[in-house]
Amino acid sequence: MRGVTGLVAGVAGLLSIAPPVAADWLVPAVAANFAWTAFFALVAWRWGLAVWLVSGEILVTTVLCLLQDRLIPAELLAGGASWVAGLVTMTIVAVSLAWPPFAAVLGGLVVAVAHLVGAQAAGVADGGYTGAGINLVQIGATAVLATLLRGAARAADALLSQLRDFEERATVERERRTDERAQNSRMHGSFLATLMVIGAGGIRATSPMLRETASANLAELERIAQTTEPHTAFVALNERIRLVAARADVKVKEHLSPCAVPWFVADAFAEAVAEALANVHRHARTDTAEVRLTTGDTDVRVEVVDHGTGFDHALVPDHRYGIRVSIVDRLESVGGSATVTSDGQGTRVDLRWSP
């Protein structure tokens, strides 16, 4: 705004030259206005309205006001249409935007008084009081407007701060719930499954396999409690799935392409595959399954397929968490997806994750 006003005012000053105004005074004054305008616009654009910059604006405009008798023809002064008057208005606006109300009013009054004194020195018919009245209205109006704008800005800042706080709390809660779902899926997929088998009498308390499984479960609990792996650490997903398949209670045909993913993604895939293979053992009435790991340009895909009896999704009770928590929610917790399809010829679990 100040740059455009200074440019237009300078051009208007050069176009309005007429006796008794002489080029010896007008041209240097307009040149100084152009130079100051360019400097002011550059500094304000890059660093804002610093106190010293606005003080310089008041000084430059005050000097031009006091030289009105040498810079502006009398007929333009009488009509209040001088190029200096435009600079006075812009200075009042700039001061109001840059300074607190009391300081802005004082700075505006300095310019307004200088404009009045310069008009009277030039012999304006009304003594310059018309222009002074206009300037006083501008000072009051811009001071009120700037005060309202600052109040609205403070209110907006407070609302934005509250919004940021709310988003931070929501993020923390979302991460907490994601972590809780992950822990639930791990508990369901390994520890609780072991206890269910023991409770159902499916394994003897003295079984070496029970000791091995319990030891692995305890080690997993310890790892969950003390995980210090960096979030960006990569592991071989095919090796993780091979270990899961080796511990399954069904024969697994593996088709695993080499693939490296972040450790937390590998955890999610491994736990989902373990749950899918456990479901084959418990419900599918078959002792074989296939696990395929493939990689594409945009995603990593793991499929667990069996040719057992299948099941009807609609008949799964709400209290059964295996598919919903340990497979679907587990993949979604790391940004992936899982779909489970089943019919009378078997079940397919399709796990996907995109980097």
C-alpha positions as CSV (number, residue, x, y, z in Angstrom):
1,M,0.0,0.0,0.0
2,R,2.7,2.5,0.9
3,G,4.7,1.6,-2.2
4,V,1.8,2.2,-4.6
5,T,0.8,5.4,-2.8
6,G,4.3,6.8,-3.0
7,L,4.6,5.9,-6.6
8,V,1.3,7.5,-7.6
9,A,1.9,10.6,-5.4
10,G,5.3,11.2,-7.0
11,V,3.9,10.9,-10.6
12,A,1.1,13.2,-9.7
13,G,3.5,15.7,-8.2
14,L,5.5,15.8,-11.4
15,L,2.4,16.1,-13.6
16,S,1.0,19.0,-11.5
17,I,4.0,21.3,-11.7
18,A,3.0,24.9,-12.2
19,P,4.0,28.3,-11.0
20,P,5.0,29.2,-8.4
21,V,6.4,25.7,-7.9
22,A,9.8,25.3,-9.4
23,A,11.5,22.2,-10.7
24,D,14.5,23.0,-8.6
25,W,12.5,22.1,-5.5
26,L,9.9,19.6,-6.8
27,V,12.2,17.2,-8.7
28,P,14.5,16.6,-5.8
29,A,11.5,16.2,-3.4
30,V,9.8,13.7,-5.7
31,A,13.1,11.8,-6.2
32,A,13.6,11.6,-2.4
33,N,10.0,10.3,-2.2
34,F,10.6,7.6,-4.8
35,A,13.8,6.5,-3.0
36,W,12.2,6.4,0.4
37,T,9.1,4.6,-0.9
38,A,11.3,1.9,-2.5
39,F,13.3,1.5,0.7
40,F,10.3,1.5,3.0
41,A,8.5,-1.1,0.8
42,L,11.5,-3.4,0.7
43,V,12.2,-3.3,4.5
44,A,8.5,-3.6,5.4
45,W,8.0,-6.5,3.1
46,R,11.0,-8.5,4.4
47,W,11.1,-7.5,8.1
48,G,7.8,-5.8,8.9
49,L,7.0,-2.3,10.3
50,A,9.9,-1.7,12.6
51,V,9.8,1.2,15.0
52,W,12.7,3.0,13.3
53,L,11.1,2.5,9.9
54,V,7.8,4.0,10.9
55,S,9.6,6.9,12.6
56,G,11.5,7.6,9.4
57,E,8.1,7.6,7.5
58,I,6.8,10.2,9.9
59,L,9.9,12.3,9.4
60,V,9.9,12.2,5.6
61,T,6.1,13.0,5.4
62,T,6.5,15.8,8.0
63,V,9.3,17.4,5.9
64,L,7.2,17.2,2.7
65,C,4.2,18.8,4.6
66,L,6.3,21.7,5.8
67,L,7.5,22.4,2.2
68,Q,4.0,22.4,0.6
69,D,4.4,26.1,-0.4
70,R,7.3,25.1,-2.7
71,L,6.0,21.7,-3.9
72,I,2.3,22.2,-4.6
73,P,0.4,24.9,-6.7
74,A,-2.0,27.0,-4.6
75,E,-5.1,25.9,-6.5
76,L,-4.4,22.2,-5.6
77,L,-3.8,23.1,-2.0
78,A,-7.1,24.9,-1.8
79,G,-8.9,21.9,-3.1
80,G,-7.2,19.4,-0.8
81,A,-6.1,17.3,-3.7
82,S,-2.3,17.6,-3.4
83,W,0.0,14.6,-3.8
84,V,1.4,15.3,-0.3
85,A,-2.1,14.8,1.2
86,G,-2.2,11.3,-0.1
87,L,1.1,10.6,1.6
88,V,-0.2,12.0,4.9
89,T,-3.2,9.6,4.8
90,M,-1.0,6.6,4.1
91,T,1.4,7.6,6.9
92,I,-1.5,7.8,9.4
93,V,-2.6,4.3,8.3
94,A,0.9,2.8,8.6
95,V,1.5,4.3,12.0
96,S,-1.8,2.9,13.3
97,L,-1.0,-0.6,12.0
98,A,2.5,-0.5,13.5
99,W,2.2,1.1,16.9
100,P,-0.2,0.8,19.9
101,P,-3.2,3.2,19.8
102,F,-1.7,5.9,22.1
103,A,1.6,6.1,20.2
104,A,-0.2,5.9,16.9
105,V,-2.4,8.8,17.7
106,L,0.6,10.9,18.7
107,G,2.5,10.0,15.5
108,G,-0.5,10.9,13.5
109,L,-0.9,14.2,15.2
110,V,2.7,15.1,14.4
111,V,2.0,14.6,10.7
112,A,-1.4,16.3,10.9
113,V,0.1,19.4,12.6
114,A,2.9,19.6,10.1
115,H,0.4,19.4,7.3
116,L,-1.6,22.2,8.8
117,V,1.5,24.4,9.3
118,G,2.7,23.8,5.8
119,A,-0.8,24.7,4.4
120,Q,-0.9,27.9,6.3
121,A,2.6,28.8,5.1
122,A,1.4,28.3,1.6
123,G,-1.5,30.7,2.2
124,V,-4.4,28.3,1.8
125,A,-7.8,30.2,1.9
126,D,-9.3,28.2,4.8
127,G,-6.1,28.2,6.7
128,G,-5.7,24.5,6.2
129,Y,-8.4,23.6,8.8
130,T,-10.4,21.5,6.4
131,G,-7.5,19.3,5.7
132,A,-6.7,19.2,9.4
133,G,-10.2,18.1,10.2
134,I,-10.0,15.3,7.7
135,N,-6.7,14.2,9.1
136,L,-8.1,14.1,12.6
137,V,-11.0,11.9,11.5
138,Q,-8.5,9.6,9.8
139,I,-6.3,9.4,12.9
140,G,-9.3,8.5,15.1
141,A,-10.8,6.0,12.6
142,T,-7.6,4.1,11.9
143,A,-6.8,4.0,15.6
144,V,-10.2,2.4,16.3
145,L,-9.9,0.0,13.4
146,A,-6.4,-1.1,14.4
147,T,-7.6,-1.7,17.9
148,L,-10.5,-3.8,16.7
149,L,-8.2,-5.8,14.3
150,R,-5.7,-6.5,17.2
151,G,-8.5,-7.7,19.4
152,A,-9.8,-10.0,16.7
153,A,-6.3,-11.2,16.0
154,R,-5.8,-12.0,19.7
155,A,-9.1,-13.9,19.8
156,A,-8.2,-15.8,16.7
157,D,-4.7,-16.7,18.2
158,A,-6.4,-17.9,21.3
159,L,-8.8,-20.1,19.3
160,L,-5.9,-21.5,17.2
161,S,-4.0,-22.2,20.4
162,Q,-6.9,-24.1,21.8
163,L,-7.3,-26.0,18.5
164,R,-3.6,-27.0,18.5
165,D,-4.0,-28.2,22.1
166,F,-7.0,-30.2,21.2
167,E,-5.3,-31.7,18.2
168,E,-2.3,-32.6,20.3
169,R,-4.5,-34.3,22.9
170,A,-6.4,-36.1,20.2
171,T,-3.2,-37.3,18.6
172,V,-1.9,-38.6,22.0
173,E,-5.2,-40.3,22.6
174,R,-5.3,-41.8,19.1
175,E,-1.7,-43.1,19.5
176,R,-2.6,-44.5,23.0
177,R,-5.7,-46.3,21.6
178,T,-3.6,-47.6,18.6
179,D,-1.0,-48.9,21.0
180,E,-3.7,-50.5,23.2
181,R,-5.2,-52.2,20.2
182,A,-1.8,-53.5,19.2
183,Q,-1.2,-54.9,22.7
184,N,-4.7,-56.5,22.7
185,S,-4.0,-58.2,19.4
186,R,-0.6,-59.5,20.6
187,M,-2.3,-60.8,23.8
188,H,-5.0,-62.5,21.8
189,G,-2.8,-63.9,19.2
190,S,-0.3,-65.6,21.5
191,F,-0.6,-65.4,25.2
192,L,-4.4,-65.9,25.5
193,A,-4.3,-68.5,22.8
194,T,-1.8,-70.5,24.8
195,L,-3.9,-70.3,27.9
196,M,-7.1,-71.3,26.0
197,V,-5.3,-74.4,24.7
198,I,-4.2,-75.3,28.2
199,G,-7.7,-74.7,29.7
200,A,-9.3,-76.9,27.1
201,G,-6.9,-79.7,27.9
202,G,-5.3,-79.6,24.5
203,I,-1.7,-79.7,25.9
204,R,-0.2,-81.2,29.0
205,A,1.5,-79.1,31.6
206,T,4.7,-81.1,31.3
207,S,4.9,-80.7,27.5
208,P,8.2,-79.4,26.2
209,M,6.2,-77.5,23.5
210,L,4.3,-75.7,26.3
211,R,7.6,-74.7,27.9
212,E,8.9,-73.5,24.6
213,T,5.7,-71.6,23.8
214,A,5.6,-70.0,27.3
215,S,9.2,-69.0,27.1
216,A,8.6,-67.3,23.7
217,N,5.5,-65.5,25.0
218,L,7.4,-64.2,28.0
219,A,10.2,-63.0,25.8
220,E,7.6,-61.2,23.7
221,L,6.1,-59.5,26.8
222,E,9.5,-58.4,27.8
223,R,10.2,-57.0,24.3
224,I,6.9,-55.1,24.3
225,A,7.7,-53.5,27.6
226,Q,11.2,-52.5,26.7
227,T,11.1,-51.8,23.0
228,T,13.9,-49.4,22.1
229,E,14.1,-50.0,18.4
230,P,14.3,-46.9,16.3
231,H,11.0,-46.2,14.4
232,T,12.8,-46.4,11.1
233,A,14.7,-49.7,11.6
234,F,14.0,-52.1,8.8
235,V,13.8,-55.9,9.1
236,A,13.3,-58.8,6.7
237,L,9.6,-59.5,6.5
238,N,10.0,-62.8,4.8
239,E,12.2,-64.1,7.6
240,R,9.7,-62.9,10.3
241,I,6.9,-64.7,8.4
242,R,9.0,-67.8,8.0
243,L,9.5,-68.0,11.8
244,V,5.8,-67.6,12.4
245,A,5.0,-70.3,9.9
246,A,7.5,-72.7,11.5
247,R,5.7,-72.3,14.9
248,A,2.2,-72.8,13.5
249,D,0.2,-75.9,14.3
250,V,-0.5,-76.5,10.6
251,K,1.7,-77.4,7.6
252,V,2.5,-74.2,5.8
253,K,3.5,-73.9,2.1
254,E,5.6,-70.8,1.8
255,H,6.0,-68.5,-1.2
256,L,8.0,-65.6,0.3
257,S,9.7,-63.0,-1.8
258,P,12.6,-61.1,-0.1
259,C,11.2,-57.9,1.4
260,A,12.4,-55.4,4.1
261,V,9.9,-53.2,6.0
262,P,10.0,-51.1,9.2
263,W,10.1,-53.3,12.3
264,F,6.7,-52.2,13.5
265,V,5.1,-53.1,10.2
266,A,6.8,-56.5,10.3
267,D,5.4,-57.0,13.8
268,A,1.9,-56.2,12.5
269,F,2.2,-58.6,9.6
270,A,3.7,-61.4,11.7
271,E,1.0,-61.1,14.4
272,A,-1.8,-61.1,11.8
273,V,-0.3,-64.1,10.0
274,A,0.0,-65.9,13.3
275,E,-3.6,-65.3,14.1
276,A,-4.7,-66.4,10.6
277,L,-2.8,-69.7,10.9
278,A,-4.1,-70.2,14.4
279,N,-7.6,-69.8,13.1
280,V,-6.9,-72.4,10.4
281,H,-5.8,-74.8,13.1
282,R,-8.8,-74.1,15.3
283,H,-11.7,-73.8,12.8
284,A,-10.9,-74.7,9.3
285,R,-10.7,-78.5,9.7
286,T,-7.6,-78.8,7.6
287,D,-4.0,-79.2,8.5
288,T,-2.5,-77.2,5.6
289,A,-2.3,-73.6,4.6
290,E,-0.4,-71.4,2.1
291,V,1.4,-68.1,2.9
292,R,2.4,-65.9,0.0
293,L,4.5,-62.7,0.3
294,T,4.7,-60.5,-2.8
295,T,5.9,-57.0,-3.4
296,G,4.8,-54.5,-6.0
297,D,5.6,-51.0,-7.1
298,T,3.2,-49.5,-4.5
299,D,2.6,-52.1,-1.8
300,V,3.6,-55.2,0.2
301,R,1.0,-58.0,0.2
302,V,0.8,-61.1,2.3
303,E,-1.9,-63.8,1.7
304,V,-2.9,-66.6,4.0
305,V,-5.1,-69.2,2.2
306,D,-6.6,-72.5,3.3
307,H,-9.1,-74.9,1.7
308,G,-11.0,-75.8,4.8
309,T,-14.6,-75.5,5.7
310,G,-14.8,-71.7,5.7
311,F,-17.2,-69.7,7.8
312,D,-20.0,-67.1,7.7
313,H,-18.9,-63.6,8.8
314,A,-22.5,-62.9,10.0
315,L,-22.3,-65.8,12.5
316,V,-19.1,-64.6,14.2
317,P,-20.1,-63.4,17.8
318,D,-19.2,-59.9,18.8
319,H,-17.0,-61.1,21.6
320,R,-14.6,-62.9,19.2
321,Y,-11.7,-60.6,18.6
322,G,-9.4,-62.7,16.5
323,I,-10.2,-61.3,13.0
324,R,-11.4,-57.9,14.0
325,V,-8.6,-57.0,16.5
326,S,-5.6,-59.3,15.8
327,I,-5.8,-59.0,12.0
328,V,-7.9,-56.1,10.7
329,D,-7.2,-53.5,13.5
330,R,-3.5,-54.7,13.7
331,L,-2.8,-53.9,10.1
332,E,-4.8,-50.6,10.2
333,S,-2.7,-49.5,13.2
334,V,0.4,-49.3,11.0
335,G,-1.4,-47.8,8.0
336,G,-2.2,-51.0,6.2
337,S,-5.4,-52.9,5.4
338,A,-6.7,-56.4,5.8
339,T,-9.6,-58.2,4.2
340,V,-10.9,-61.7,5.1
341,T,-13.1,-63.6,2.6
342,S,-14.5,-67.0,3.2
343,D,-16.9,-69.5,1.6
344,G,-17.5,-73.2,1.6
345,Q,-14.2,-73.9,-0.1
346,G,-11.9,-72.1,2.3
347,T,-10.7,-68.8,3.6
348,R,-8.4,-66.1,2.3
349,V,-6.8,-63.4,4.4
350,D,-5.3,-60.6,2.4
351,L,-2.9,-58.2,4.1
352,R,-1.6,-55.1,2.4
353,W,0.7,-52.2,3.4
354,S,2.0,-49.3,1.3
355,P,5.3,-47.5,2.1
